[in-house]
Amino acid sequence: MVRVASLFAVLSVLSAPALAQNDRGGTRALGYAPATEAPAPAWEARFGLGAANPGGRESGLVNVGGELLTPRIASLNDRLANAFVPRFHLGSSLNVNGTQYAYAGATWTFDVSQSVFLEASLGAAVNNGKTGFVVPENRLNVGCNAGARSAAALGFRLSDRWSLIATLEHFSTTGCSDNPVVNAGNPRGPSNFGARLGYTF
């Protein structure tokens, strides 16, 4: 009898890890996955397509955008306070037949929920757009080739790694030179609408 009890005890100890593993699998299958820690700050790459300046010059053209974002410089426990801690970005907005620009700046992200977030971005940009008195009818007069880029976005987290972000971005002509040649023809920077797929790594 003692031998049977000892054998039962040994088998119980050896089978405990397997039973625990099976229990975790069953729990996860029922939708009660154990809580996990918040993901560590990470880099993010984004790539997408959009419509170039709808309703104005250069409209109807496809815009290609790409962006790289750094981790937050610090991570706070309070969600609202954390929204004021920026990430830095470097990106480009490319249009084969229209204005193209590269930009760098800061991005602020506010988590509305675990899956939904809002963003605002601001930074400096340079472009290869048209300026001056003579500008083709199908091209924007951007006023100057250096300025500011601002953006607003609504994002949806598809998983821990992937996000889908709807974006509105604008190249601002504010601060262009007062030279009448540069500012001839009511200069206006492009505003692009689109969506990007983000991957966190």
C-alpha positions in Angstrom: 0.0 0.0 0.0 2.9 2.4 0.8 4.5 1.6 -2.5 1.2 2.4 -4.4 0.8 5.7 -2.5 4.4 6.6 -3.3 4.0 5.8 -6.9 0.8 7.9 -7.0 2.6 10.8 -5.5 5.5 10.6 -7.9 3.1 10.4 -10.9 1.2 13.4 -9.6 4.3 15.6 -9.3 5.5 14.6 -12.8 2.1 15.2 -14.4 1.5 18.6 -12.8 3.4 20.7 -15.5 1.6 19.0 -18.3 -1.8 19.5 -16.6 -1.0 23.2 -16.0 0.0 23.6 -19.7 -3.2 22.0 -20.8 -5.2 24.2 -18.5 -3.5 27.3 -19.9 -4.3 26.2 -23.4 -8.0 25.6 -22.5 -8.2 28.9 -20.7 -6.8 30.7 -23.7 -9.2 28.9 -26.0 -12.1 30.1 -23.9 -10.9 33.7 -24.3 -9.5 34.1 -20.8 -5.9 34.6 -21.7 -3.7 35.6 -18.7 -2.8 39.3 -18.4 0.4 40.3 -20.1 2.7 43.2 -19.4 2.5 46.3 -21.6 4.8 46.1 -24.6 8.2 47.7 -24.3 8.8 50.9 -26.3 9.6 50.0 -29.9 10.4 51.3 -33.3 7.7 51.4 -36.0 7.8 51.5 -39.8 4.8 52.7 -41.8 4.0 52.5 -45.5 0.9 53.4 -47.5 -0.9 55.1 -50.3 -3.1 58.2 -50.5 -4.7 60.8 -52.7 -2.7 63.9 -53.5 -4.4 67.2 -52.7 -8.0 66.2 -53.5 -10.0 69.0 -55.1 -7.1 71.2 -56.1 -4.1 71.2 -58.4 -2.2 67.8 -58.5 -5.5 66.1 -57.4 -6.2 62.7 -58.9 -2.5 61.6 -58.4 -1.5 58.7 -56.2 0.7 59.6 -53.3 3.1 57.1 -51.7 4.2 57.7 -48.2 6.7 56.0 -45.8 7.7 56.8 -42.3 10.0 55.5 -39.5 9.1 56.3 -35.8 11.3 56.0 -32.8 10.2 54.7 -29.4 8.9 57.3 -26.9 11.7 59.0 -25.1 10.0 58.0 -21.8 7.0 55.9 -20.9 4.6 57.0 -18.2 1.9 55.1 -16.4 -0.8 57.7 -16.8 -2.4 57.5 -20.3 -3.1 61.2 -20.6 0.4 62.2 -19.4 1.9 59.7 -21.7 0.3 61.3 -24.7 2.5 64.4 -24.2 5.7 62.3 -24.5 6.7 62.4 -28.2 8.1 60.0 -30.6 10.4 61.3 -33.4 9.8 60.5 -37.0 11.5 60.6 -40.4 9.5 60.2 -43.5 8.7 61.1 -47.1 5.7 61.8 -49.3 6.4 60.8 -52.9 4.4 61.7 -56.0 5.7 60.8 -59.5 3.9 63.6 -61.2 3.5 66.1 -58.4 5.1 67.6 -55.3 7.4 65.4 -53.3 8.8 66.1 -49.9 10.8 64.7 -47.0 10.2 65.6 -43.4 11.3 65.0 -39.8 9.7 66.0 -36.5 7.8 64.8 -33.5 4.6 62.6 -33.1 2.3 62.6 -30.1 0.0 59.6 -29.6 -3.1 59.4 -27.4 -4.5 55.9 -26.7 -8.3 56.2 -26.8 -8.6 52.5 -26.0 -6.4 49.4 -26.3 -7.2 49.3 -30.1 -7.8 52.9 -31.1 -5.4 55.8 -31.0 -5.2 59.4 -32.2 -2.0 61.2 -33.4 -0.7 64.6 -34.1 2.6 65.3 -35.8 4.6 68.5 -36.5 8.0 69.0 -38.0 10.2 70.5 -40.7 10.1 69.5 -44.4 11.7 70.2 -47.7 10.1 69.7 -51.1 10.8 69.8 -54.9 7.6 71.7 -55.8 7.1 74.5 -58.2 7.6 78.2 -57.1 7.5 81.6 -58.7 5.6 83.3 -61.5 5.6 80.4 -64.1 3.9 77.3 -62.7 2.3 74.6 -64.9 -1.5 74.5 -64.7 -1.5 71.0 -63.2 1.1 71.8 -60.5 0.8 73.6 -57.2 2.8 76.7 -56.5 4.2 75.8 -53.1 5.8 79.2 -52.5 9.1 77.9 -51.2 11.0 74.6 -51.0 11.4 74.5 -47.2 8.6 74.7 -44.6 6.6 72.8 -42.1 4.6 69.6 -42.3 1.7 68.8 -39.9 -0.4 65.7 -39.8 -3.4 64.2 -37.9 -4.2 60.5 -37.8 -6.7 57.9 -36.5 -5.2 54.5 -35.9 -6.5 51.0 -35.3 -4.2 48.3 -33.7 -4.9 45.1 -35.6 -2.5 43.1 -33.4 0.5 43.6 -31.1 2.6 44.3 -34.3 0.3 45.7 -37.0 -1.7 48.9 -37.1 -3.8 50.6 -39.8 -3.6 54.4 -39.7 -5.8 56.9 -41.6 -3.8 60.1 -42.2 -4.2 63.7 -43.3 -1.0 65.6 -43.9 -0.3 69.1 -45.0 2.8 71.0 -46.2 2.5 74.6 -44.9 3.6 77.6 -46.9 3.6 79.7 -43.8 6.9 81.3 -43.2 7.9 81.4 -46.9 10.0 84.3 -48.1 8.4 87.7 -48.6 10.1 87.9 -52.0 7.2 88.6 -54.5 8.8 86.3 -57.1 8.7 83.4 -54.6 5.2 84.1 -53.4 3.6 84.9 -56.8 0.4 83.2 -57.7 -1.1 82.6 -54.2 1.2 79.8 -53.0 -0.4 76.8 -51.4 1.1 73.6 -50.0 -0.4 70.1 -50.8 -2.7 68.3 -48.4 -2.7 64.6 -48.8 -5.2 62.0 -47.5 -4.4 58.3 -47.2 -3.9 55.2 -45.2 -0.8 53.5 -43.9 0.0 50.1 -42.5 2.3 50.2 -39.5 4.6 47.4 -38.2 6.2 47.6 -34.8 9.6 45.9 -34.2 
